[in-house]
């Protein structure tokens, strides 16, 4: 009988379906197609930036990235990012905390407003600020009478950059904090912890990797923004040109090597951003595995 049972079990196991997966040729075909696509669409243009930048020699390249207008554009780009990113980080944390931890009227409206910059063209967002703060705008005469300049100045560039980068931190944190729930915060509150204590000791440690990821994406968009900044900047060389605007001016003046040289600075900033992003994702994955 034991032998019969053994034969029966062996027969059943032989009929047991195997794990279904693509064959090796199909797998490698898909991999090759993906690599070719990314190589042509992403990698080749990036390599061509450095090839064109160094086409006339290292001396021309160094001169292009160290001349006063380029340094001014780089400085302004970093200043704008250093203002816009912290502002949107504070707003994103506050908005995500409110949306995920509390019930209140207008929550869906708040979520919609956070997503609005994704739906509105950056050029339109820049035009909105011109209509508000420009010389003929709603607040323009009042500001001009008091000697305050928003449009065609650094404040306008900061406002436009803040607008287009609003969603990144908030949108990264909202689903994360909603998934975590409010049990830990309620437990801390029941033990006598206050609002800021709960945030620093409970909420922030749970969201730190998601927060860093959102900050990195926000910073990348802030440094590379063109449309909205182009409308409000006035394209004043050495004063209101960020790196993307300076690249456009050089290219329109047929200074191709110089324009690609300055563009390579943005590429290098993007590479650094991607490296930091990968480190954050790796750390986040390790943390999730431990939990």
Secondary structure, 3 states (H helix, E strand, C coil): CHHHHHHHHHHHHHHCCCCCCCCHHHHHHHHHHHHHHHHHHHHHHHHHHHHHHCCCCHHHHHHHHHCHHHHHHHHHHHHHHHHHHHHHHHHHHHHHHHHHHCCCCCHHHHHHHHHHHHHCCHHHHHHHHHHHHCCCCCCHHHHHHCCCCCCCCHHHHHHHHHHHCCHHHHHHHHHHHHHHCCHHHHHHHHCCCCHHHHHHHHHHHHHHHHHHHHHHHHHHHHHHCCHHHHHHHCCCCCCCCCHHHHHHHHHHCCCHHHHHHHHHHHHHHHHHHHHHHHHHHHHHHHHHHHC
